[in-house]
Amino acid sequence: MLKLPAEPDRRAPQAPTGSADVDRDACAGLLARVGVAIDDLLKAESEHWGAVDARVAVPVEAVADIVRAGGKRLRPAFCVSGYLAAGGTADEQDAADTETVVAAAAALELLHVFALIHDDIMDNSDTRRGTPTVHAKHAALHAERGWAGEHRRFGEGIGILAGDLALSYANRLASGLTGPALRIWNDLVTEVIIGQQLDIALAAELTADPALSRWVAVCKSGRYTIHRPLALGAAIAGRPELQVPFEEYGVAAGEAFQLRDDLLDAFGDGVATGKPAGLDLVEHKMTLLLALAATKDERVARLVEDGRNGGWDPAELSDALLASGVRQEVEEQIDQLVRAACAALDDAPLAEDWDKRLVKMAEQVAYRDR
């Protein structure tokens, strides 16, 4: 559950009753249908492949386990919100568009599952959403049962296949998209993968380049989490004029989202976030937070340079980050990005009260504690 901060100046105005309540009900109803669509698909797939052999259904169940573990479901929420903010409705006369946006939102969530499973392998993460990651769970199972071969290789193999399957399901759900909506979907899928490639390259090279790290943040989070889902919803509703304001809003809010992720990883509580604290530092991830600090603080820069000569000490680097003052600098940058995101909506022709709701959503993703 996302929480807004206590500071009153960061809280969005409360939407008035009336049509806003109708939109809220429509949003909740569409998101409930998204959950049903995902559950129905995975249940049918599990039954189909399980009838062949229980082992065949293992990657399906791995995907289902991630879905059942919960999550923020930000991408479906922004997709449905983009659709409703653009004037789309859940009324019977718009049944075709409603079915399309539900399928697209479900596709976004399964695309996210694909990214999470593969990301956990690349990051060597043992937990996700408070439970063992796919590859860690199956590596442990391999060891427990004394099977032949390498535990890690087996677990990572299952993880790769499960991630591939989630991507396959996402594309299946998105298969009804056409025109601008299809182009947005294709761009989104490509950006996630390309952004991940640059992410692992910067981690390997330990390149402290804020511009490149920012591009990764925008590509992997700004566009993938907020901009493209919003744009997809608007495209399904037939509102091309919203693409520019949604891009300005989504990229800014998405960068704020990623910067909050960086702060939570470096300074947050692993129990609250559901994944190991400090994992980015352990895995040498050149986050925007670290890149900014390395260009301004000698101690951080030295520790990063030491990493090229045999690895750095994550605990020492965490201390150096805290002492560098970069945390406050990033908090101020997040504030600026939230203001920019909200300003992008000032003249956008949105359905009634949706500007206020999107302001609140930007604040929620930027000031969350997990």
C-alpha positions as CSV (number, residue, x, y, z in Angstrom):
1,M,0.0,0.0,0.0
2,L,1.4,3.4,-1.0
3,K,1.5,6.1,1.6
4,L,1.6,9.8,1.2
5,P,4.1,11.7,3.5
6,A,2.9,13.6,6.5
7,E,3.9,17.0,5.2
8,P,0.7,18.9,4.2
9,D,2.3,20.8,1.3
10,R,2.9,17.5,-0.5
11,R,-0.6,16.3,-0.2
12,A,-3.0,16.5,-3.2
13,P,-6.2,18.4,-2.8
14,Q,-9.2,16.1,-2.0
15,A,-11.4,15.5,-5.0
16,P,-15.0,16.7,-4.6
17,T,-17.8,14.1,-4.4
18,G,-20.0,13.4,-7.4
19,S,-18.4,12.5,-10.7
20,A,-15.1,11.9,-9.0
21,D,-16.7,9.1,-7.0
22,V,-18.0,7.6,-10.2
23,D,-14.5,7.7,-11.7
24,R,-13.0,6.2,-8.6
25,D,-15.6,3.3,-8.8
26,A,-14.9,2.9,-12.5
27,C,-11.1,2.7,-11.8
28,A,-11.5,0.2,-9.0
29,G,-13.9,-1.9,-11.1
30,L,-11.5,-2.0,-14.1
31,L,-8.5,-2.9,-11.9
32,A,-10.5,-5.7,-10.3
33,R,-11.2,-7.0,-13.8
34,V,-7.5,-6.8,-14.6
35,G,-6.8,-9.1,-11.6
36,V,-9.5,-11.5,-12.7
37,A,-8.0,-11.6,-16.3
38,I,-4.5,-12.4,-15.0
39,D,-5.8,-15.0,-12.6
40,D,-8.0,-16.7,-15.2
41,L,-5.2,-16.8,-17.7
42,L,-2.7,-18.4,-15.3
43,K,-5.2,-20.8,-13.9
44,A,-6.1,-22.0,-17.4
45,E,-2.5,-22.3,-18.3
46,S,-1.6,-24.2,-15.2
47,E,-4.4,-26.7,-15.7
48,H,-3.6,-27.1,-19.4
49,W,0.1,-27.8,-18.9
50,G,-0.3,-29.6,-15.6
51,A,-2.4,-32.2,-17.4
52,V,0.7,-33.0,-19.5
53,D,3.0,-33.3,-16.5
54,A,3.3,-31.5,-13.2
55,R,6.9,-30.5,-14.1
56,V,5.7,-28.7,-17.3
57,A,3.6,-26.3,-15.2
58,V,6.5,-25.2,-13.0
59,P,7.2,-21.9,-14.8
60,V,3.5,-21.1,-15.0
61,E,3.2,-21.6,-11.2
62,A,6.4,-19.5,-10.7
63,V,4.7,-16.6,-12.6
64,A,1.5,-17.1,-10.5
65,D,3.5,-17.1,-7.3
66,I,4.9,-13.6,-8.1
67,V,1.4,-12.4,-8.9
68,R,-0.1,-13.8,-5.7
69,A,2.7,-12.3,-3.6
70,G,1.1,-8.9,-4.3
71,G,2.7,-5.7,-5.4
72,K,1.7,-2.1,-6.2
73,R,0.3,-2.8,-9.6
74,L,1.3,0.7,-10.6
75,R,1.4,0.1,-14.3
76,P,-2.1,-1.3,-14.6
77,A,-3.3,1.6,-12.4
78,F,-1.7,4.2,-14.6
79,C,-3.0,2.5,-17.8
80,V,-6.6,2.5,-16.5
81,S,-6.2,6.0,-15.2
82,G,-4.9,7.2,-18.6
83,Y,-7.9,5.7,-20.2
84,L,-10.4,7.3,-17.8
85,A,-8.6,10.6,-17.7
86,A,-8.9,10.7,-21.5
87,G,-12.7,10.3,-21.2
88,G,-12.9,6.5,-21.5
89,T,-15.6,4.9,-19.5
90,A,-16.6,1.4,-18.2
91,D,-20.1,1.7,-19.6
92,E,-21.6,-1.0,-21.7
93,Q,-21.6,1.2,-24.8
94,D,-17.8,1.3,-24.6
95,A,-17.5,-2.5,-24.0
96,A,-14.9,-3.0,-26.7
97,D,-12.6,-0.2,-25.4
98,T,-13.1,-1.5,-21.9
99,E,-12.1,-5.0,-22.8
100,T,-9.1,-3.6,-24.6
101,V,-7.9,-1.5,-21.7
102,V,-8.4,-4.3,-19.2
103,A,-6.3,-6.7,-21.4
104,A,-3.6,-4.0,-21.9
105,A,-3.4,-3.3,-18.2
106,A,-3.1,-7.0,-17.4
107,A,-0.4,-7.3,-20.1
108,L,1.5,-4.5,-18.4
109,E,1.4,-6.3,-15.0
110,L,2.7,-9.6,-16.6
111,L,5.4,-7.6,-18.5
112,H,6.4,-6.3,-15.0
113,V,6.5,-9.9,-13.7
114,F,8.8,-10.8,-16.6
115,A,11.1,-7.9,-15.8
116,L,11.2,-8.7,-12.1
117,I,12.0,-12.4,-12.5
118,H,14.9,-11.7,-14.9
119,D,16.1,-8.6,-12.9
120,D,16.3,-10.8,-9.8
121,I,18.6,-13.2,-11.7
122,M,20.8,-10.4,-13.0
123,D,20.9,-8.7,-9.5
124,N,21.5,-12.0,-7.7
125,S,18.6,-11.2,-5.4
126,D,17.3,-13.9,-3.0
127,T,14.0,-12.3,-2.1
128,R,11.2,-10.4,-3.8
129,R,8.0,-9.1,-2.1
130,G,9.2,-10.8,1.0
131,T,9.4,-14.3,-0.5
132,P,12.2,-16.2,-2.2
133,T,12.9,-15.2,-5.8
134,V,12.1,-17.7,-8.5
135,H,15.7,-18.7,-9.2
136,A,16.6,-18.8,-5.5
137,K,13.6,-21.0,-4.7
138,H,14.3,-23.5,-7.4
139,A,18.1,-23.6,-6.7
140,A,17.2,-24.5,-3.1
141,L,14.8,-27.2,-4.3
142,H,17.4,-28.6,-6.5
143,A,19.9,-28.8,-3.6
144,E,17.3,-30.2,-1.2
145,R,16.4,-33.1,-3.5
146,G,19.9,-33.9,-4.5
147,W,19.4,-33.6,-8.2
148,A,22.2,-33.8,-10.7
149,G,24.0,-30.7,-11.9
150,E,24.5,-27.2,-10.4
151,H,21.9,-25.8,-8.0
152,R,22.4,-22.2,-9.2
153,R,22.3,-23.1,-12.9
154,F,19.0,-25.0,-12.4
155,G,17.4,-22.3,-10.5
156,E,18.4,-19.6,-13.0
157,G,17.2,-21.8,-15.8
158,I,13.7,-22.0,-14.2
159,G,13.8,-18.2,-13.7
160,I,14.7,-17.5,-17.3
161,L,11.9,-19.7,-18.6
162,A,9.4,-18.3,-16.1
163,G,10.3,-14.8,-17.2
164,D,10.1,-15.7,-20.8
165,L,6.6,-17.2,-20.2
166,A,5.4,-14.0,-18.5
167,L,6.5,-12.0,-21.5
168,S,4.7,-14.4,-23.8
169,Y,1.5,-14.0,-21.8
170,A,1.9,-10.2,-21.8
171,N,2.2,-10.2,-25.6
172,R,-0.8,-12.5,-25.8
173,L,-2.9,-10.2,-23.8
174,A,-1.7,-7.2,-25.8
175,S,-2.4,-8.9,-29.1
176,G,-5.7,-7.0,-29.6
177,L,-3.9,-3.6,-29.7
178,T,-3.8,-1.7,-33.0
179,G,-2.5,1.6,-34.4
180,P,-1.0,4.0,-31.9
181,A,-1.7,1.7,-28.9
182,L,0.3,-1.1,-30.5
183,R,3.2,1.2,-31.3
184,I,3.3,2.3,-27.7
185,W,3.3,-1.3,-26.5
186,N,6.1,-2.3,-28.8
187,D,8.2,0.7,-27.8
188,L,7.6,0.0,-24.1
189,V,8.7,-3.7,-24.3
190,T,11.8,-2.7,-26.2
191,E,12.7,0.1,-23.8
192,V,12.5,-2.2,-20.8
193,I,15.0,-4.6,-22.3
194,I,17.4,-1.9,-23.7
195,G,17.3,0.0,-20.4
196,Q,18.3,-3.2,-18.6
197,Q,21.2,-3.8,-21.0
198,L,22.6,-0.4,-20.3
199,D,22.0,-0.9,-16.6
200,I,24.2,-4.1,-16.4
201,A,26.8,-2.5,-18.7
202,L,27.3,0.5,-16.4
203,A,27.4,-1.9,-13.4
204,A,30.2,-3.9,-15.1
205,E,32.2,-0.8,-16.2
206,L,31.5,1.2,-13.0
207,T,30.9,4.2,-15.2
208,A,29.8,7.2,-13.0
209,D,27.9,9.1,-15.7
210,P,24.8,10.8,-14.3
211,A,23.5,11.4,-17.8
212,L,23.6,7.7,-18.7
213,S,22.3,6.7,-15.3
214,R,19.4,9.1,-15.8
215,W,18.7,7.6,-19.2
216,V,18.5,4.2,-17.6
217,A,16.2,5.6,-14.9
218,V,13.9,7.2,-17.4
219,C,13.9,4.2,-19.8
220,K,13.4,1.5,-17.1
221,S,11.0,3.5,-14.9
222,G,9.9,6.9,-16.2
223,R,8.5,5.5,-19.5
224,Y,7.8,1.9,-18.4
225,T,6.1,2.6,-15.1
226,I,4.1,5.8,-15.8
227,H,4.5,7.5,-19.2
228,R,3.8,4.5,-21.5
229,P,1.0,3.0,-19.4
230,L,-0.8,6.4,-19.3
231,A,-0.2,6.9,-23.0
232,L,-1.5,3.5,-23.8
233,G,-4.7,4.2,-21.9
234,A,-5.2,7.5,-23.7
235,A,-4.5,5.8,-27.1
236,I,-7.2,3.2,-26.4
237,A,-9.6,6.0,-25.5
238,G,-8.7,7.7,-28.9
239,R,-7.1,10.9,-27.4
240,P,-3.8,11.5,-29.3
241,E,-3.7,15.1,-28.0
242,L,-2.9,13.8,-24.5
243,Q,0.4,12.1,-25.6
244,V,2.5,15.2,-25.0
245,P,1.3,16.1,-21.5
246,F,1.3,12.5,-20.5
247,E,4.9,12.1,-21.6
248,E,6.0,15.2,-19.7
249,Y,4.1,14.1,-16.6
250,G,5.1,10.5,-16.9
251,V,8.8,10.9,-17.5
252,A,9.1,13.4,-14.6
253,A,7.0,11.3,-12.2
254,G,8.8,8.1,-13.3
255,E,12.2,9.6,-12.7
256,A,11.1,10.6,-9.2
257,F,9.8,7.0,-8.7
258,Q,13.2,5.6,-9.7
259,L,15.1,8.1,-7.5
260,R,12.9,7.0,-4.6
261,D,13.8,3.4,-5.4
262,D,17.5,4.3,-5.3
263,L,17.0,6.0,-1.9
264,L,15.0,3.0,-0.5
265,D,17.7,0.6,-1.6
266,A,20.5,2.6,-0.1
267,F,18.9,3.8,3.1
268,G,15.6,1.9,3.4
269,D,14.3,-1.0,5.4
270,G,14.6,-4.3,3.6
271,V,11.7,-5.7,5.7
272,A,9.4,-2.9,4.5
273,T,10.5,-3.0,0.8
274,G,10.4,-6.8,0.6
275,K,13.9,-7.1,-0.9
276,P,17.4,-7.0,0.5
277,A,18.5,-3.5,1.5
278,G,21.7,-2.2,-0.2
279,L,21.4,-4.8,-3.0
280,D,22.2,-2.1,-5.7
281,L,25.5,-1.4,-3.9
282,V,26.3,-5.1,-3.4
283,E,25.7,-5.7,-7.1
284,H,27.7,-2.6,-8.2
285,K,24.6,-1.0,-9.8
286,M,25.5,2.5,-11.0
287,T,22.2,4.1,-10.0
288,L,21.5,7.7,-10.6
289,L,22.0,8.3,-6.8
290,L,25.5,6.8,-6.9
291,A,26.5,8.5,-10.1
292,L,25.5,11.9,-8.7
293,A,27.4,11.3,-5.5
294,A,30.5,10.0,-7.3
295,T,30.8,13.1,-9.4
296,K,30.6,15.4,-6.4
297,D,32.1,13.6,-3.4
298,E,35.8,12.5,-3.3
299,R,35.3,9.7,-0.9
300,V,32.5,8.2,-2.9
301,A,34.5,8.6,-6.1
302,R,37.4,6.9,-4.6
303,L,35.3,3.9,-3.4
304,V,33.8,3.6,-6.9
305,E,37.3,3.7,-8.4
306,D,38.4,1.0,-5.9
307,G,35.6,-1.1,-7.2
308,R,37.4,-1.4,-10.5
309,N,40.3,-2.9,-8.7
310,G,38.7,-5.8,-7.0
311,G,35.4,-4.6,-5.6
312,W,34.1,-2.1,-3.1
313,D,32.9,-2.4,0.5
314,P,29.0,-1.9,0.3
315,A,28.8,-0.9,4.0
316,E,31.6,1.7,3.6
317,L,30.1,3.0,0.4
318,S,26.7,3.3,2.1
319,D,28.3,5.3,4.9
320,A,30.0,7.5,2.3
321,L,26.8,8.1,0.5
322,L,25.0,9.2,3.7
323,A,27.9,11.5,4.6
324,S,28.1,13.0,1.1
325,G,24.7,14.8,1.5
326,V,23.5,13.3,-1.8
327,R,20.4,12.0,0.0
328,Q,19.1,15.5,0.7
329,E,20.1,16.6,-2.8
330,V,18.1,13.7,-4.3
331,E,15.1,14.5,-2.1
332,E,15.1,18.1,-3.5
333,Q,15.4,16.7,-7.0
334,I,12.4,14.5,-6.4
335,D,10.4,17.5,-5.2
336,Q,11.4,19.4,-8.4
337,L,10.3,16.4,-10.6
338,V,7.0,16.1,-8.8
339,R,6.3,19.8,-9.4
340,A,7.3,19.4,-13.1
341,A,5.0,16.4,-13.4
342,C,2.0,18.2,-11.9
343,A,2.7,21.4,-14.0
344,A,2.5,19.3,-17.1
345,L,-1.2,18.7,-16.4
346,D,-2.1,22.3,-16.0
347,D,-3.6,22.8,-19.5
348,A,-4.2,19.1,-20.4
349,P,-7.8,18.5,-21.5
350,L,-8.6,15.8,-19.0
351,A,-11.9,14.4,-17.8
352,E,-13.3,16.1,-14.6
353,D,-11.0,16.0,-11.5
354,W,-8.5,13.7,-13.2
355,D,-5.8,16.4,-12.9
356,K,-6.1,16.2,-9.1
357,R,-6.1,12.4,-9.1
358,L,-2.9,12.3,-11.2
359,V,-1.3,14.8,-9.0
360,K,-2.0,12.6,-6.0
361,M,-0.7,9.5,-7.9
362,A,2.6,11.3,-8.7
363,E,3.0,12.2,-5.0
364,Q,2.3,8.6,-4.0
365,V,5.0,7.1,-6.2
366,A,7.5,9.7,-5.3
367,Y,7.1,9.7,-1.6
368,R,6.4,6.1,-0.9
369,D,8.2,4.1,1.8
370,R,8.5,0.8,0.0
